[in-house]
Amino acid sequence: MKNSKKMSMVCLDIAYALLRRAQALMMIILLMITACLILEMIDAQAAGLIPGGFCGFDELKERNPDVVAWIRMDGTGIDHPVVRGRDNFEYLSRDIDGNYFQGGCIFLDCKNSADLSDRYLIIHGHHMSGGAMFSDVASYTEKDFFENNTNGELITPDGVYDLTVAAAGVVDAYEGSLYYTGPDAEPPFDSMEECILRRETEFLSSDKLVLLSTCAGDMTNNRAVVFCRARYIGRCYENEKK
């Protein structure tokens, strides 16, 4: 009887010891997962950012010949180079140096001309956590944000365009007329007018319409979009220094 009781106590001690080890192991695993998530968030926040910001196209194109522009939007974290790939998949998971990165790059639609000479331009980017990449595009679908953030800048090797936010909303990714672009594409002003959030914006014949597009964040085919008027304001100040 005593031996049986002693054996039971030993078994309980072993069980408690194993339980404590299991709890310690689970804690280590949770800490590792948390650390990975924090690192991922830090990486996401830094996605596409270049220290010092725009550094001139000579340096950018030496780094990657696919760089075609630089985009900034006031009041957001959008301050990135814009690349153009051979298709719309090349930079979905590659950084500006061509290395694998889940945040990808901000990229011009492959059907647009690389010199941005088309009147209707589509620029794509991932909707990431922490305000990274193009996640702030979705912020424009909120009334207060839309009303308080109206401008941006598109810098190209041929000149600088002032961006004025004309409309914002959520659309279907398969809306053909909206996502059809190229040298012969007419700007889809009708789609812009259908947005709930919009402001009176005059378009001259020399102005471009730029669509910023990202996932709406609801795990559907919806896209958060911002329509911007792009008006040429002068040569790139990088070129003025030469």
Secondary structure, DSSP 4 states (H G I P E B T S, - for coil): -HHHHHHHHHHHHHHHHHHHHHHHHHHHHHHHHHHHHHHHHHHHHTTT--TTS---HHHHHHH-TTEEEEEEETTSS-EEEEE--SSSSTTSSB-TTS-B-TT--EEE-TTS-TT--SSEEEEE--B-GGG-BTHHHHHTTSHHHHHH--EEEEEETTEEEEEEEEEEEEEETT-TTTT--STTPPP-HHHHHT-SEE------TT-EEEEEEEE-SSSSSEEEEEEEEEEEEES-HHHHT-
